[in-house]
Amino acid sequence: MRLAELSEHSGVPTATIKYYLREGLLPPGRQINATTAEYDEEHLRRLRLVRAMIQVGRVPVAKVREVLGHVDDDSLPRTIRLGAAMWALPQVPEPENEDEYVQAAHREVAVLLDQLGWENAKRLSTISPAYRSLVVVVAALRRLGYTFGAELLLPYAELMYRTAVLDMDNLERYPSEAEQIEFAILGAILNEPALQALHRLAQEEESARRYGFE
Amino acid sequence: MRLAELSEHSGVPTATIKYYLREGLLPPGRQINATTAEYDEEHLRRLRLVRAMIQVGRVPVAKVREVLGHVDDDSLPRTIRLGAAMWALPQVPEPENEDEYVQAAHREVAVLLDQLGWENAKRLSTISPAYRSLVVVVAALRRLGYTFGAELLLPYAELMYRTAVLDMDNLERYPSEAEQIEFAILGAILNEPALQALHRLAQEEESARRYGFE
C-alpha cells in the first residue's frame, strides 16, 4: 500500500507518518520509484504500536526508539527481549537514597519471593525495574508508618501470578515472536490501565455489596 | 504533642506542617496558649495521609483538599464516601469525543458487567470514573485495531474482583470508618503501584518459566 493508504488504514495523518519515518520509528517502505514507496502489513502493525506508545502511553520518542530496538533484536533470548522492551517503559521513580526503609523493604520483598518460590524473578532482581518498583512502594509505606509485610503481599502476588498466566496465554495466540513482543508492550501500556479500572470497578461493586448505598 | 514532636514522629519538616495547616489540609491543634498548640494521634495519621498523597501520589493541593472533604463528610453513605474520595484521585484521561469506538466500547463494557453480575457497578456506571476509564482503554485498543472484547476481559475482571475482596478485608482491619477511608486512599496511591510491580514481576517469572533464559 502507498503512504496515503497506510494513513487511511491506521487513522494516523500522513505528516505524522513521515515524521515517524524520519525519526526511524517506522522502517522505510520499499522504494518503487524516486517519489513513491510501498508499505505492507508489518508497517501498519508497527505504526499502530508506535501510535499507542506515543499517544496513549505518552512515551517520549527516544524511549520508543529504545523499546523498538529491543523488539527487533532477535539475537537476545525471548525472556530478556520481552523484559528489555517492558523495562524501557515508565516505572515508579527511584528513591533518592538507600535509607533504612529501603533496606528493610529489600529484605521484605526477598522473603516474599522466597515464599512464592519465584526463583526466576529472584534471579532477575538485580536488573528488574519491577522488583525495584516494589521495593520503592514498600519502603514508602514503611516511611508512612504502615508495615506492608510479605504476609500481606502474598495473596496479592498469587492473584497477580494468575493474571500474568492469562497475559502469557493471550500473548501466545500471536504466531510470531515479534508480534508477541509487540503485544506485550501494548499490554503494558493499555492492559495495565484496563486492569486498574477493573480493579476499581470491582472495589465499587464489593463496597456496595458490603455496605449498600445507605 | 507539640509541633516539633509531630514533625519528629512523621518525618515531615515543621515548615511543611505549617504550610499544610495554612492550606487547611491538617486541622488546627488544640490551642494551649497564644504561641503553643497541642496535636494528637489523629493529626499524625492525617499528616501521613496528606504526605502520601502529595509526595508519593503527586496529587495537587486543591485535589487533596477535595479528597479530605469527602473523607470527613460523614453525612454520606460509606460506599459513596469511599467512592468520592477515590474518584478525586488521578484517572485515565477522558477521550476528546464520543466517536464510534467509544460507543462500541460502552456496549462491550456493559456486556461485561452483565456477564459478571456486577449490578452495583452497573448502577454506578454513569458517575464512576473507573467505568469511564475502562471504556476509554477499550476504545483506544479498538482504535488501534485490537478487539478487546468482554470474553477476553472476563477472566481478568474475576481476578480483580478477588483482589478487591482482599482490599476490603484489609480495610476492615481498621476500627473506624474514617481510618478505613483513609487507608482506601493510601491503597489507591500505593497499592496500585505495588500491584502493578507484582504483576510485572509475575510476568517475568512466568516468561522465564516458559522460555527460560536462552
Chai-1 contact restraints between the chains, C-beta under 6 A:
chainA,res_idxA,chainB,res_idxB,connection_type,confidence,min_distance_angstrom,max_distance_angstrom,comment,restraint_id
A,R48,B,L144,contact,1.0,0.0,6.0,A-B,restraint_1
A,R48,B,G145,contact,1.0,0.0,6.0,A-B,restraint_2
A,A52,B,L144,contact,1.0,0.0,6.0,A-B,restraint_3
A,V56,B,A140,contact,1.0,0.0,6.0,A-B,restraint_4
A,P77,B,F213,contact,1.0,0.0,6.0,A-B,restraint_5
A,P77,B,E214,contact,1.0,0.0,6.0,A-B,restraint_6
A,R78,B,Y211,contact,1.0,0.0,6.0,A-B,restraint_7
A,T79,B,S207,contact,1.0,0.0,6.0,A-B,restraint_8
A,T79,B,A208,contact,1.0,0.0,6.0,A-B,restraint_9
A,T79,B,Y211,contact,1.0,0.0,6.0,A-B,restraint_10
A,T79,B,F213,contact,1.0,0.0,6.0,A-B,restraint_11
A,L82,B,S207,contact,1.0,0.0,6.0,A-B,restraint_12
A,V92,B,P193,contact,1.0,0.0,6.0,A-B,restraint_13
A,W118,B,E205,contact,1.0,0.0,6.0,A-B,restraint_14
A,N120,B,E205,contact,1.0,0.0,6.0,A-B,restraint_15
A,N120,B,A208,contact,1.0,0.0,6.0,A-B,restraint_16
A,A121,B,L201,contact,1.0,0.0,6.0,A-B,restraint_17
A,A121,B,E204,contact,1.0,0.0,6.0,A-B,restraint_18
A,A121,B,E205,contact,1.0,0.0,6.0,A-B,restraint_19
A,L124,B,E204,contact,1.0,0.0,6.0,A-B,restraint_20
A,A130,B,A197,contact,1.0,0.0,6.0,A-B,restraint_21
A,A130,B,R200,contact,1.0,0.0,6.0,A-B,restraint_22
A,A130,B,L201,contact,1.0,0.0,6.0,A-B,restraint_23
A,S133,B,A197,contact,1.0,0.0,6.0,A-B,restraint_24
A,L134,B,A197,contact,1.0,0.0,6.0,A-B,restraint_25
A,V137,B,L190,contact,1.0,0.0,6.0,A-B,restraint_26
A,V137,B,P193,contact,1.0,0.0,6.0,A-B,restraint_27
A,V137,B,A194,contact,1.0,0.0,6.0,A-B,restraint_28
A,A140,B,V56,contact,1.0,0.0,6.0,A-B,restraint_29
A,L141,B,L190,contact,1.0,0.0,6.0,A-B,restraint_30
A,L144,B,R48,contact,1.0,0.0,6.0,A-B,restraint_31
A,L144,B,A52,contact,1.0,0.0,6.0,A-B,restraint_32
A,G145,B,R48,contact,1.0,0.0,6.0,A-B,restraint_33
A,P155,B,L166,contact,1.0,0.0,6.0,A-B,restraint_34
A,Y156,B,L198,contact,1.0,0.0,6.0,A-B,restraint_35
A,A157,B,L198,contact,1.0,0.0,6.0,A-B,restraint_36
A,L159,B,L159,contact,1.0,0.0,6.0,A-B,restraint_37
A,L159,B,R162,contact,1.0,0.0,6.0,A-B,restraint_38
A,L159,B,T163,contact,1.0,0.0,6.0,A-B,restraint_39
A,M160,B,L198,contact,1.0,0.0,6.0,A-B,restraint_40
A,M160,B,H199,contact,1.0,0.0,6.0,A-B,restraint_41
A,M160,B,A202,contact,1.0,0.0,6.0,A-B,restraint_42
A,Y161,B,A202,contact,1.0,0.0,6.0,A-B,restraint_43
A,R162,B,L159,contact,1.0,0.0,6.0,A-B,restraint_44
A,T163,B,L159,contact,1.0,0.0,6.0,A-B,restraint_45
A,T163,B,H199,contact,1.0,0.0,6.0,A-B,restraint_46
A,A164,B,A202,contact,1.0,0.0,6.0,A-B,restraint_47
A,A164,B,Q203,contact,1.0,0.0,6.0,A-B,restraint_48
A,A164,B,E206,contact,1.0,0.0,6.0,A-B,restraint_49
A,V165,B,E206,contact,1.0,0.0,6.0,A-B,restraint_50
A,L166,B,P155,contact,1.0,0.0,6.0,A-B,restraint_51
A,M168,B,E206,contact,1.0,0.0,6.0,A-B,restraint_52
A,L190,B,V137,contact,1.0,0.0,6.0,A-B,restraint_53
A,L190,B,L141,contact,1.0,0.0,6.0,A-B,restraint_54
A,E192,B,Q196,contact,1.0,0.0,6.0,A-B,restraint_55
A,P193,B,V92,contact,1.0,0.0,6.0,A-B,restraint_56
A,P193,B,V137,contact,1.0,0.0,6.0,A-B,restraint_57
A,A194,B,V137,contact,1.0,0.0,6.0,A-B,restraint_58
A,Q196,B,E192,contact,1.0,0.0,6.0,A-B,restraint_59
A,A197,B,A130,contact,1.0,0.0,6.0,A-B,restraint_60
A,A197,B,S133,contact,1.0,0.0,6.0,A-B,restraint_61
A,A197,B,L134,contact,1.0,0.0,6.0,A-B,restraint_62
A,L198,B,Y156,contact,1.0,0.0,6.0,A-B,restraint_63
A,L198,B,A157,contact,1.0,0.0,6.0,A-B,restraint_64
A,L198,B,M160,contact,1.0,0.0,6.0,A-B,restraint_65
A,H199,B,M160,contact,1.0,0.0,6.0,A-B,restraint_66
A,H199,B,T163,contact,1.0,0.0,6.0,A-B,restraint_67
A,R200,B,A130,contact,1.0,0.0,6.0,A-B,restraint_68
A,L201,B,A121,contact,1.0,0.0,6.0,A-B,restraint_69
A,L201,B,A130,contact,1.0,0.0,6.0,A-B,restraint_70
A,A202,B,M160,contact,1.0,0.0,6.0,A-B,restraint_71
A,A202,B,Y161,contact,1.0,0.0,6.0,A-B,restraint_72
A,A202,B,A164,contact,1.0,0.0,6.0,A-B,restraint_73
A,Q203,B,A164,contact,1.0,0.0,6.0,A-B,restraint_74
A,Q203,B,D167,contact,1.0,0.0,6.0,A-B,restraint_75
A,E204,B,A121,contact,1.0,0.0,6.0,A-B,restraint_76
A,E204,B,L124,contact,1.0,0.0,6.0,A-B,restraint_77
A,E205,B,W118,contact,1.0,0.0,6.0,A-B,restraint_78
A,E205,B,N120,contact,1.0,0.0,6.0,A-B,restraint_79
A,E205,B,A121,contact,1.0,0.0,6.0,A-B,restraint_80
A,E206,B,A164,contact,1.0,0.0,6.0,A-B,restraint_81
A,E206,B,V165,contact,1.0,0.0,6.0,A-B,restraint_82
A,E206,B,M168,contact,1.0,0.0,6.0,A-B,restraint_83
A,S207,B,T79,contact,1.0,0.0,6.0,A-B,restraint_84
A,S207,B,L82,contact,1.0,0.0,6.0,A-B,restraint_85
A,A208,B,T79,contact,1.0,0.0,6.0,A-B,restraint_86
A,A208,B,N120,contact,1.0,0.0,6.0,A-B,restraint_87
A,Y211,B,R78,contact,1.0,0.0,6.0,A-B,restraint_88
A,Y211,B,T79,contact,1.0,0.0,6.0,A-B,restraint_89
A,F213,B,P77,contact,1.0,0.0,6.0,A-B,restraint_90
A,F213,B,T79,contact,1.0,0.0,6.0,A-B,restraint_91
A,E214,B,P77,contact,1.0,0.0,6.0,A-B,restraint_92
